[in-house]
Amino acid sequence: MKKRDYFFCYNVNVSKFMAEKGIEFITVSQDLKTKKIFSLYFIDEKFQAAMDEYRANKTK
């Protein structure tokens, strides 16, 4: 697996949307440099479909 297989989510609204879709994060952590909290997701077909839906709804 490579870094591109993972999504580092710093947006709480995206994380809430993923939870509503039944997509679980791998972990929640804090970026050592910025001190911002993020959720880490594995990018699979289900995640990508949910992200596409989120982005489509966001632009409406």
N, CA, C and O of each residue as an XYZ file, in Angstrom:
240
protein
N       0.838     -1.181      0.000
C       0.000      0.000      0.000
C       0.877      1.237      0.000
O       1.982      1.255      0.543
N       0.347      2.253     -0.622
C       1.087      3.506     -0.741
C       0.297      4.634     -0.090
O      -0.877      4.475      0.247
N       0.946      5.755      0.078
C       0.306      6.912      0.710
C      -0.953      7.333     -0.046
O      -1.913      7.811      0.560
N      -0.950      7.155     -1.360
C      -2.119      7.559     -2.149
C      -3.336      6.673     -1.886
O      -4.439      6.990     -2.334
N      -3.146      5.564     -1.163
C      -4.244      4.665     -0.809
C      -5.002      5.144      0.423
O      -5.991      4.531      0.825
N      -4.544      6.229      1.018
C      -5.136      6.737      2.249
C      -5.591      8.184      2.086
O      -5.009      8.952      1.321
N      -6.635      8.537      2.815
C      -7.154      9.896      2.793
C      -7.040     10.471      4.201
O      -7.615      9.938      5.150
N      -6.300     11.549      4.320
C      -6.152     12.260      5.584
C      -7.216     13.352      5.611
O      -7.128     14.328      4.866
N      -8.201     13.191      6.452
C      -9.360     14.084      6.477
C      -9.261     15.055      7.644
O      -9.309     14.658      8.808
N      -9.122     16.328      7.314
C      -9.052     17.385      8.326
C     -10.382     18.135      8.460
O     -10.473     19.111      9.206
N     -11.406     17.682      7.743
C     -12.692     18.361      7.706
C     -13.718     17.545      8.494
O     -14.042     16.419      8.114
N     -14.224     18.104      9.576
C     -15.176     17.392     10.433
C     -16.465     17.082      9.685
O     -17.095     16.060      9.955
N     -16.875     17.937      8.751
C     -18.095     17.682      7.990
C     -17.946     16.454      7.094
O     -18.887     15.674      6.944
N     -16.776     16.284      6.506
C     -16.521     15.100      5.683
C     -16.525     13.859      6.571
O     -17.091     12.832      6.196
N     -15.908     13.941      7.726
C     -15.880     12.802      8.638
C     -17.283     12.409      9.092
O     -17.597     11.223      9.189
N     -18.116     13.392      9.366
C     -19.503     13.110      9.754
C     -20.252     12.447      8.605
O     -21.018     11.507      8.821
N     -20.037     12.931      7.392
C     -20.685     12.357      6.216
C     -20.265     10.899      6.038
O     -21.102     10.039      5.764
N     -18.981     10.624      6.193
C     -18.487      9.250      6.057
C     -19.114      8.353      7.125
O     -19.480      7.214      6.837
N     -19.239      8.847      8.329
C     -19.864      8.069      9.404
C     -21.318      7.755      9.061
O     -21.788      6.641      9.295
N     -22.033      8.740      8.504
C     -23.419      8.526      8.095
C     -23.526      7.450      7.018
O     -24.531      6.742      6.937
N     -22.497      7.331      6.200
C     -22.459      6.335      5.120
C     -21.939      4.988      5.611
O     -21.846      4.039      4.833
N     -21.603      4.900      6.888
C     -21.125      3.651      7.453
C     -19.660      3.363      7.166
O     -19.209      2.223      7.274
N     -18.924      4.397      6.803
C     -17.505      4.235      6.510
C     -16.713      4.597      7.761
O     -16.826      5.706      8.285
N     -15.916      3.650      8.226
C     -15.162      3.847      9.457
C     -13.749      4.338      9.164
O     -13.128      3.936      8.180
N     -13.265      5.192     10.013
C     -11.886      5.657      9.898
C     -10.947      4.612     10.473
O     -11.351      3.765     11.269
N      -9.691      4.683     10.061
C      -8.669      3.788     10.599
C      -8.248      4.277     11.972
O      -8.148      3.504     12.925
N      -8.004      5.580     12.053
C      -7.596      6.193     13.315
C      -7.878      7.683     13.264
O      -8.092      8.257     12.196
N      -7.876      8.289     14.423
C      -7.928      9.742     14.552
C      -6.638     10.126     15.252
O      -6.243      9.508     16.241
N      -5.985     11.156     14.727
C      -4.689     11.538     15.277
C      -4.487     13.039     15.122
O      -5.359     13.754     14.629
N      -3.321     13.498     15.553
C      -2.974     14.908     15.465
C      -1.707     15.046     14.634
O      -0.720     14.345     14.860
N      -1.749     15.954     13.674
C      -0.584     16.242     12.853
C       0.494     16.852     13.750
O       0.238     17.813     14.475
N       1.677     16.297     13.696
C       2.740     16.757     14.593
C       3.194     18.186     14.306
O       3.577     18.913     15.223
N       3.153     18.590     13.040
C       3.602     19.944     12.691
C       2.527     20.994     12.921
O       2.792     22.035     13.522
N       1.300     20.723     12.439
C       0.252     21.735     12.493
C      -0.615     21.640     13.750
O      -1.337     22.578     14.091
N      -0.535     20.502     14.430
C      -1.341     20.223     15.627
C      -2.829     20.061     15.309
O      -3.651     20.018     16.225
N      -3.185     19.971     14.029
C      -4.577     19.777     13.641
C      -4.950     18.302     13.757
O      -4.130     17.417     13.513
N      -6.201     18.057     14.135
C      -6.730     16.703     14.264
C      -7.200     16.237     12.884
O      -7.789     17.006     12.125
N      -6.928     14.957     12.571
C      -7.396     14.381     11.310
C      -7.878     12.961     11.539
O      -7.497     12.296     12.502
N      -8.732     12.518     10.622
C      -9.163     11.122     10.570
C      -8.516     10.503      9.351
O      -8.403     11.148      8.308
N      -8.091      9.259      9.475
C      -7.432      8.569      8.376
C      -8.358      7.497      7.826
O      -8.879      6.668      8.572
N      -8.560      7.521      6.505
C      -9.425      6.561      5.830
C      -8.639      5.814      4.769
O      -7.729      6.364      4.150
N      -9.003      4.543      4.563
C      -8.476      3.785      3.443
C      -9.375      4.061      2.254
O     -10.597      3.972      2.368
N      -8.789      4.393      1.121
C      -9.569      4.696     -0.076
C      -9.876      3.389     -0.810
O      -9.005      2.787     -1.438
N     -11.136      2.972     -0.712
C     -11.613      1.826     -1.481
C     -12.809      2.301     -2.303
O     -13.108      3.495     -2.329
N     -13.486      1.383     -2.968
C     -14.610      1.771     -3.823
C     -15.730      2.439     -3.037
O     -16.308      3.425     -3.494
N     -16.038      1.912     -1.867
C     -17.109      2.482     -1.039
C     -16.748      3.897     -0.585
O     -17.582      4.801     -0.634
N     -15.517      4.081     -0.148
C     -15.073      5.406      0.273
C     -15.113      6.379     -0.907
O     -15.601      7.501     -0.769
N     -14.604      5.957     -2.058
C     -14.548      6.840     -3.224
C     -15.944      7.236     -3.680
O     -16.166      8.388     -4.053
N     -16.887      6.301     -3.656
C     -18.265      6.616     -4.036
C     -18.868      7.643     -3.084
O     -19.554      8.569     -3.517
N     -18.612      7.478     -1.788
C     -19.118      8.431     -0.795
C     -18.469      9.802     -0.983
O     -19.144     10.825     -0.872
N     -17.178      9.832     -1.265
C     -16.493     11.106     -1.477
C     -17.021     11.800     -2.726
O     -17.211     13.017     -2.730
N     -17.256     11.036     -3.779
C     -17.834     11.606     -5.008
C     -19.205     12.204     -4.726
O     -19.533     13.282     -5.220
N     -20.016     11.488     -3.919
C     -21.334     11.991     -3.550
C     -21.215     13.264     -2.720
O     -21.948     14.225     -2.956
N     -20.306     13.284     -1.756
C     -20.114     14.460     -0.917
C     -19.739     15.669     -1.777
O     -20.298     16.755     -1.622
N     -18.796     15.465     -2.673
C     -18.343     16.569     -3.530
C     -19.438     17.050     -4.462
O     -19.557     18.249     -4.714
N     -20.245     16.123     -4.980
C     -21.353     16.505     -5.871
C     -22.382     17.324     -5.114
O     -22.887     18.319     -5.635
N     -22.702     16.915     -3.882
C     -23.670     17.644     -3.068
C     -23.138     18.999     -2.619
O     -23.901     19.951     -2.459
N     -21.842     19.079     -2.419
C     -21.220     20.325     -1.955
C     -21.305     21.416     -3.028
O     -21.431     22.596     -2.702
N     -21.238     21.030     -4.292
C     -21.238     22.025     -5.364
C     -22.637     22.472     -5.750
O     -22.788     23.368     -6.581
N     -23.669     21.864     -5.162
C     -25.063     22.244     -5.503
C     -25.479     23.498     -4.774
O     -26.608     23.961     -4.937
